Amino acid sequence: MRQARKAAGFDSAQEAADAFNWNAPAYRHHENGTRGFGADAAKKYGRAFKVRAGWLLGLDHIDKDPAQPLPDEDRLVVNGSVEAGAWRISEHWNDERAYIIEGMPSPVPGAKRFGLVTVGLSMNEFYEPGSVLDCISIFKGGVPPKSGDHVIVERIRPDGLRELTVKEYREENGDYWLVPRSTSPEFKPIPYPGPDADQPTSAEIVQVIGFVIASYPPRTLDLMRRMGLIKPLQQP
């Protein structure tokens, strides 16, 4: 257990317990071997430290098969936000706001995957504010969007400023739209030049850059935190 905890980047038992809201004395007993623990606790610690529960319980070949981290495709990195209702400046969080959701295998192996937190109400029929959107890059496999897809859209202004929004993609009678799905009538569809349109470099460029493949509302995120599945993203 101590080896797994240190490999996960936690210098002390107290630090790990604080990060995952565990009972610190109980965890220290488990790590020190002064109190045994069962399969459920092993799964909890395994998810937190990205090792197999069987290895923690001594059921794997402990000397020949040390703790191995879970692959990157089994976790979702959440390090940005996207506006639902307006354009929002594109940014990557490189501070304490960024975090990882463990145990989330990607349904599209090999695709660039990213997590964004929703802000605003224009997509609240599907995503309440504070939800995490599990997204993949549209450039994987070159699959174009079709009507009904929920997409991440980037607007690049002539001065180079990049902004993001999330909308439902629609094609109607040869026209393309980015449509809000809101209980409020104030949000209006945004015209889209189309997936194959040539856009002049002197004007702003609007392009779909990602698909939303899943979402996790705040109540689900809270449960994941209590289960130890969410941890801070440790910066190098």
Rosetta blueprint (number, residue, H / E / L):
1 M L
2 R H
3 Q H
4 A H
5 R H
6 K H
7 A H
8 A L
9 G L
10 F L
11 D L
12 S L
13 A H
14 Q H
15 E H
16 A H
17 A H
18 D H
19 A H
20 F H
21 N L
22 W L
23 N L
24 A H
25 P H
26 A H
27 Y H
28 R H
29 H H
30 H H
31 E H
32 N H
33 G L
34 T L
35 R L
36 G L
37 F L
38 G L
39 A H
40 D H
41 A H
42 A H
43 K H
44 K H
45 Y H
46 G H
47 R H
48 A H
49 F H
50 K L
51 V L
52 R L
53 A H
54 G H
55 W H
56 L H
57 L L
58 G L
59 L L
60 D L
61 H L
62 I L
63 D L
64 K L
65 D L
66 P L
67 A L
68 Q L
69 P L
70 L L
71 P L
72 D H
73 E H
74 D H
75 R E
76 L E
77 V E
78 V E
79 N E
80 G E
81 S E
82 V E
83 E E
84 A L
85 G L
86 A L
87 W L
88 R E
89 I E
90 S L
91 E L
92 H L
93 W L
94 N L
95 D L
96 E L
97 R L
98 A L
99 Y E
100 I E
101 I E
102 E E
103 G L
104 M L
105 P L
106 S L
107 P L
108 V L
109 P L
110 G L
111 A L
112 K L
113 R E
114 F E
115 G E
116 L E
117 V E
118 T E
119 V E
120 G L
121 L L
122 S L
123 M L
124 N L
125 E L
126 F L
127 Y L
128 E L
129 P L
130 G L
131 S L
132 V E
133 L E
134 D E
135 C E
136 I E
137 S E
138 I L
139 F L
140 K L
141 G L
142 G L
143 V L
144 P L
145 P L
146 K L
147 S L
148 G L
149 D L
150 H E
151 V E
152 I E
153 V E
154 E E
155 R E
156 I E
157 R L
158 P L
159 D L
160 G L
161 L L
162 R E
163 E E
164 L E
165 T E
166 V E
167 K E
168 E E
169 Y E
170 R E
171 E E
172 E E
173 N L
174 G L
175 D E
176 Y E
177 W E
178 L E
179 V E
180 P L
181 R L
182 S L
183 T L
184 S L
185 P L
186 E L
187 F L
188 K L
189 P L
190 I E
191 P E
192 Y E
193 P L
194 G L
195 P L
196 D L
197 A L
198 D L
199 Q L
200 P L
201 T L
202 S L
203 A L
204 E L
205 I E
206 V E
207 Q E
208 V E
209 I E
210 G E
211 F E
212 V E
213 I E
214 A E
215 S E
216 Y E
217 P L
218 P H
219 R H
220 T H
221 L H
222 D H
223 L H
224 M H
225 R H
226 R H
227 M L
228 G L
229 L L
230 I E
231 K E
232 P E
233 L L
234 Q L
235 Q L
236 P L
